Amino acid sequence: MRTYLLTLTAVLSGLSLIGTGLAQEAVSSQSAPAKTITDTELYDLAYKFRPEQTFHTKVVHLVTVETTIRGATQVAKTRSVSTKTWKILSVAEDGKTTFVHSVDHVDMWQSVTGRQEVKYNSETDKTPPPGYELVATSVGVPLATVTMDRHGRVLERKNTHSQFNPGIGELTIPLPQQKVKVGTKWSMPDEVRLKQDNGQVKKIQVSQVYRLLKVETGVATISMETQVITPVDDPKLKSELVQRLQRGTIKFDLDAGRLLHKQMDMSETVLGFNGADSQMEYLARFTEEPTAGHATAELPGKEPAKSR
């Protein structure tokens, strides 16, 4: 049952990653020394939209969780494919953009050792399976009206619909407020909320750290990694926390001013999460890229690759 709850959270997190708000803190930046960097040009990383535009992205979240407790092993796999949509309402002269955020379609699948597979497709299934009710009510309706500055900092957000939100991920990519050169780092403070066995919520302070790796043919490649600030010693909490961390790269089109590709890969092992003789291995891959409309789900294939 513990593994089932962990992986169901992972499935729903795939939806929440495309629906949570960006921490409204100022971006701090600093230039990171790198002897191999020769590009000294300054780049303006900023969103560029036009009124009445509609921007769709396909979001795929794959998770494999293998748990071993007192010699018994259970494997849980989840896959969620969804279409995120921004409908641009207005763009001011300074680039300030207001848009309506929604999720047009979801296709979810889950497999747990010893249990029947669970599937939910918002287009074909009239009734969602148990545990997916909130996801179902969040599809095809406006979730929020958001105003952000040209660098992705959320200035105002009005939620118009209840949505699952475990406190993970961003709705926008926080870009530096000033022009930067290759090698520059910037960070955003954030908070992850973990539910403890006693029902209380423990707040974990983290920092999302970004770095401009390179710029080629107008495309910026940015690394991103979550750094945990609050010490977490409880293995049970660690087993939840690893599902909220991110590590990967982002490709951003400087000329068009929008996301081209985002890929996050996680591979973590937690010992003692359910007694001394227990272990959890967590593998996950999250991707997002532009699409013309509804994302099409693929059949379960290879597990997310282990990467560090």
C-alpha positions as CSV (number, residue, x, y, z in Angstrom):
1,M,0.0,0.0,0.0
2,R,2.9,2.4,0.8
3,T,4.3,2.0,-2.7
4,Y,0.9,2.5,-4.3
5,L,0.5,5.8,-2.4
6,L,4.0,6.9,-3.4
7,T,3.5,6.2,-7.1
8,L,0.0,7.7,-7.2
9,T,1.5,10.9,-5.8
10,A,4.0,10.7,-8.7
11,V,1.3,10.3,-11.3
12,L,-0.6,13.3,-9.9
13,S,2.7,15.2,-9.7
14,G,2.9,15.0,-13.4
15,L,-0.2,17.1,-13.6
16,S,0.9,19.4,-10.8
17,L,4.1,20.1,-12.5
18,I,2.1,21.9,-15.2
19,G,-0.1,23.7,-12.7
20,T,1.8,25.1,-9.8
21,G,2.9,28.6,-9.3
22,L,6.3,30.1,-9.4
23,A,7.7,31.5,-6.2
24,Q,7.4,35.2,-6.4
25,E,10.9,35.9,-5.0
26,A,13.6,38.0,-6.7
27,V,16.0,36.0,-8.9
28,S,19.6,36.2,-7.6
29,S,22.3,35.8,-10.1
30,Q,26.1,35.5,-10.1
31,S,28.7,34.7,-12.7
32,A,30.2,31.2,-12.2
33,P,33.9,30.8,-13.1
34,A,34.5,28.4,-15.9
35,K,37.9,28.2,-17.7
36,T,36.5,26.6,-20.8
37,I,33.9,29.4,-21.4
38,T,34.9,31.8,-24.2
39,D,31.5,33.3,-25.0
40,T,31.5,36.8,-23.4
41,E,28.3,38.1,-25.2
42,L,25.4,39.2,-23.0
43,Y,22.1,37.5,-23.7
44,D,18.6,38.6,-22.9
45,L,16.5,35.6,-21.8
46,A,12.9,36.6,-22.0
47,Y,9.4,35.4,-23.0
48,K,7.9,36.8,-26.2
49,F,4.2,36.3,-26.9
50,R,1.5,38.1,-28.9
51,P,-2.1,38.7,-27.8
52,E,-4.6,35.9,-28.7
53,Q,-1.8,33.4,-29.2
54,T,-2.4,29.9,-27.9
55,F,0.7,27.9,-26.9
56,H,0.4,24.2,-26.3
57,T,3.1,21.9,-24.7
58,K,3.2,18.1,-24.4
59,V,4.2,17.0,-20.9
60,V,5.3,13.4,-20.2
61,H,6.1,12.1,-16.8
62,L,7.5,8.6,-16.4
63,V,8.2,7.1,-12.9
64,T,9.5,3.7,-11.7
65,V,9.6,3.0,-8.0
66,E,11.1,-0.3,-6.7
67,T,10.7,-1.0,-3.0
68,T,12.2,-3.8,-0.9
69,I,10.8,-4.4,2.6
70,R,12.1,-7.4,4.6
71,G,13.2,-9.2,1.4
72,A,9.9,-8.6,-0.5
73,T,10.2,-6.5,-3.6
74,Q,7.4,-4.5,-5.3
75,V,7.7,-2.5,-8.5
76,A,5.4,0.4,-9.4
77,K,5.4,2.1,-12.8
78,T,3.5,5.2,-13.8
79,R,3.1,7.2,-16.9
80,S,1.2,10.4,-17.5
81,V,0.9,12.3,-20.8
82,S,-0.9,15.7,-20.9
83,T,-1.4,18.8,-22.9
84,K,-0.8,22.1,-21.2
85,T,-2.2,25.3,-22.8
86,W,-1.6,29.0,-22.4
87,K,-4.1,31.3,-24.0
88,I,-2.5,34.7,-24.2
89,L,-4.9,37.5,-23.2
90,S,-2.7,40.6,-23.4
91,V,0.9,41.7,-23.7
92,A,2.0,45.1,-22.5
93,E,4.8,47.2,-24.1
94,D,7.2,46.1,-21.4
95,G,6.5,42.4,-22.1
96,K,4.2,41.8,-19.2
97,T,2.0,39.0,-20.3
98,T,-1.4,37.8,-19.0
99,F,-2.6,34.3,-19.9
100,V,-5.1,31.7,-19.0
101,H,-3.6,28.3,-18.0
102,S,-5.4,25.1,-18.6
103,V,-4.8,21.3,-19.1
104,D,-6.7,20.1,-22.1
105,H,-6.0,16.4,-22.0
106,V,-4.5,13.7,-19.7
107,D,-3.7,10.1,-20.3
108,M,-2.5,8.2,-17.3
109,W,-1.4,4.6,-16.6
110,Q,-0.2,2.8,-13.5
111,S,1.1,-0.7,-12.8
112,V,1.9,-2.1,-9.4
113,T,3.2,-5.6,-8.6
114,G,0.2,-7.8,-7.6
115,R,-2.4,-5.2,-8.6
116,Q,-4.5,-4.6,-11.6
117,E,-3.4,-1.9,-14.0
118,V,-5.1,1.4,-13.6
119,K,-5.7,3.7,-16.7
120,Y,-7.4,7.0,-17.2
121,N,-7.8,9.0,-20.4
122,S,-9.8,12.2,-20.1
123,E,-11.0,12.0,-23.7
124,T,-12.3,8.4,-23.6
125,D,-13.2,7.6,-20.0
126,K,-16.4,9.2,-18.6
127,T,-15.7,8.1,-15.0
128,P,-12.2,8.3,-13.5
129,P,-10.9,5.5,-11.4
130,P,-10.6,6.0,-7.6
131,G,-7.9,8.5,-6.7
132,Y,-8.1,10.4,-10.1
133,E,-11.2,12.4,-9.4
134,L,-9.4,15.7,-8.7
135,V,-7.3,15.2,-11.9
136,A,-10.5,14.6,-13.9
137,T,-12.1,17.8,-12.7
138,S,-9.0,19.8,-13.5
139,V,-9.0,18.9,-17.2
140,G,-10.6,21.1,-19.9
141,V,-11.3,24.1,-17.6
142,P,-9.4,27.3,-16.9
143,L,-7.2,26.6,-13.9
144,A,-5.7,30.1,-13.4
145,T,-5.2,33.5,-14.9
146,V,-1.6,34.5,-14.6
147,T,0.3,37.7,-15.2
148,M,4.1,37.4,-15.5
149,D,6.9,39.8,-16.4
150,R,9.0,39.1,-19.5
151,H,11.4,37.1,-17.5
152,G,8.9,34.6,-16.2
153,R,8.4,36.1,-12.7
154,V,4.8,35.7,-11.7
155,L,3.3,39.0,-10.7
156,E,-0.3,37.9,-10.1
157,R,-2.2,34.7,-10.2
158,K,-5.9,34.1,-9.8
159,N,-6.8,30.4,-9.4
160,T,-10.2,29.7,-10.9
161,H,-10.4,26.0,-10.2
162,S,-9.2,23.7,-7.4
163,Q,-6.3,21.6,-8.5
164,F,-3.9,19.1,-6.9
165,N,-0.8,20.8,-5.8
166,P,1.9,19.0,-3.7
167,G,4.3,22.0,-4.0
168,I,6.5,20.9,-6.9
169,G,7.8,22.5,-10.0
170,E,7.1,25.8,-11.8
171,L,4.4,27.1,-14.1
172,T,7.0,29.3,-15.9
173,I,10.8,29.2,-16.2
174,P,12.4,31.8,-14.0
175,L,14.8,33.7,-16.2
176,P,17.4,36.2,-15.0
177,Q,16.1,39.8,-14.8
178,Q,19.2,41.2,-16.5
179,K,21.3,40.2,-19.5
180,V,23.7,37.4,-18.7
181,K,26.7,35.7,-20.3
182,V,27.3,32.0,-20.7
183,G,28.3,30.5,-17.3
184,T,26.0,32.7,-15.2
185,K,24.1,31.1,-12.4
186,W,20.8,32.3,-10.8
187,S,18.5,30.7,-8.3
188,M,15.0,30.8,-7.0
189,P,14.0,29.9,-3.4
190,D,11.1,27.5,-3.1
191,E,9.3,25.4,-0.5
192,V,8.3,21.7,-0.6
193,R,5.6,20.5,1.8
194,L,5.8,16.9,3.0
195,K,3.0,15.2,5.0
196,Q,4.2,13.3,8.0
197,D,2.7,10.2,9.6
198,N,1.2,12.3,12.4
199,G,-0.7,14.3,9.8
200,Q,1.3,17.4,10.2
201,V,3.1,19.1,7.2
202,K,6.8,19.6,7.3
203,K,8.1,22.5,5.2
204,I,11.4,21.9,3.4
205,Q,13.3,24.9,2.0
206,V,14.9,24.3,-1.3
207,S,16.6,26.4,-4.0
208,Q,16.2,25.9,-7.7
209,V,19.6,26.6,-9.2
210,Y,19.9,27.5,-12.9
211,R,23.0,28.0,-15.1
212,L,23.3,29.2,-18.7
213,L,25.5,26.5,-20.2
214,K,25.7,27.6,-23.8
215,V,24.0,29.5,-26.7
216,E,24.0,28.0,-30.2
217,T,22.0,29.2,-33.2
218,G,19.7,31.3,-31.0
219,V,19.0,28.5,-28.6
220,A,20.0,28.8,-24.9
221,T,20.8,25.6,-23.0
222,I,20.1,26.0,-19.3
223,S,20.9,23.5,-16.5
224,M,18.6,23.2,-13.5
225,E,19.0,21.4,-10.2
226,T,17.1,21.4,-6.9
227,Q,19.3,22.0,-3.9
228,V,17.8,21.0,-0.5
229,I,18.4,23.6,2.2
230,T,16.5,22.2,5.2
231,P,18.2,19.1,6.6
232,V,16.1,15.9,6.2
233,D,17.2,13.0,8.3
234,D,13.9,10.9,8.4
235,P,14.2,8.2,5.6
236,K,10.4,8.3,5.2
237,L,10.4,12.0,4.5
238,K,13.4,11.5,2.2
239,S,11.4,8.9,0.2
240,E,8.7,11.6,-0.4
241,L,11.2,14.4,-1.0
242,V,13.1,12.7,-3.8
243,Q,9.9,12.7,-5.8
244,R,9.8,16.6,-5.6
245,L,13.4,17.2,-6.8
246,Q,14.4,18.1,-10.3
247,R,17.7,17.8,-12.2
248,G,18.1,18.3,-16.0
249,T,18.3,20.8,-18.8
250,I,16.1,23.4,-20.5
251,K,16.4,24.6,-24.1
252,F,14.9,28.1,-24.7
253,D,14.5,29.8,-28.1
254,L,15.9,33.3,-27.6
255,D,14.4,34.7,-30.8
256,A,10.9,33.2,-30.3
257,G,11.0,33.8,-26.6
258,R,9.6,30.4,-25.5
259,L,10.4,26.9,-24.3
260,L,11.8,24.4,-26.9
261,H,12.5,21.4,-24.7
262,K,12.7,20.6,-21.0
263,Q,14.0,17.3,-19.6
264,M,14.4,16.3,-16.0
265,D,15.9,13.0,-14.9
266,M,16.2,11.7,-11.4
267,S,17.7,8.5,-10.0
268,E,17.7,8.2,-6.2
269,T,18.0,5.4,-3.6
270,V,16.7,5.8,0.0
271,L,17.6,3.2,2.6
272,G,15.5,2.5,5.7
273,F,12.4,4.3,4.5
274,N,10.2,1.6,6.1
275,G,12.3,-0.1,8.7
276,A,15.9,-1.0,8.8
277,D,15.6,-3.7,6.2
278,S,14.0,-1.6,3.5
279,Q,15.1,0.2,0.4
280,M,13.5,2.4,-2.3
281,E,14.9,3.1,-5.7
282,Y,13.3,6.0,-7.6
283,L,13.7,6.6,-11.3
284,A,11.9,9.4,-13.1
285,R,11.9,11.4,-16.3
286,F,9.9,14.5,-17.0
287,T,9.8,16.1,-20.5
288,E,8.0,19.1,-21.9
289,E,8.0,20.4,-25.5
290,P,5.7,22.4,-27.8
291,T,3.0,20.6,-29.6
292,A,0.2,21.5,-32.0
293,G,-2.6,20.3,-29.7
294,H,-3.5,17.3,-27.8
295,A,-0.5,15.1,-26.8
296,T,-0.7,11.5,-27.9
297,A,0.2,8.8,-25.3
298,E,2.7,6.1,-26.1
299,L,2.6,2.6,-24.8
300,P,4.8,1.9,-21.7
301,G,8.3,1.4,-23.0
302,K,11.7,1.6,-21.5
303,E,12.1,2.7,-17.9
304,P,13.6,6.1,-17.2
305,A,17.3,5.9,-17.6
306,K,19.4,6.3,-14.5
307,S,21.3,9.6,-14.7
308,R,23.0,11.9,-12.3
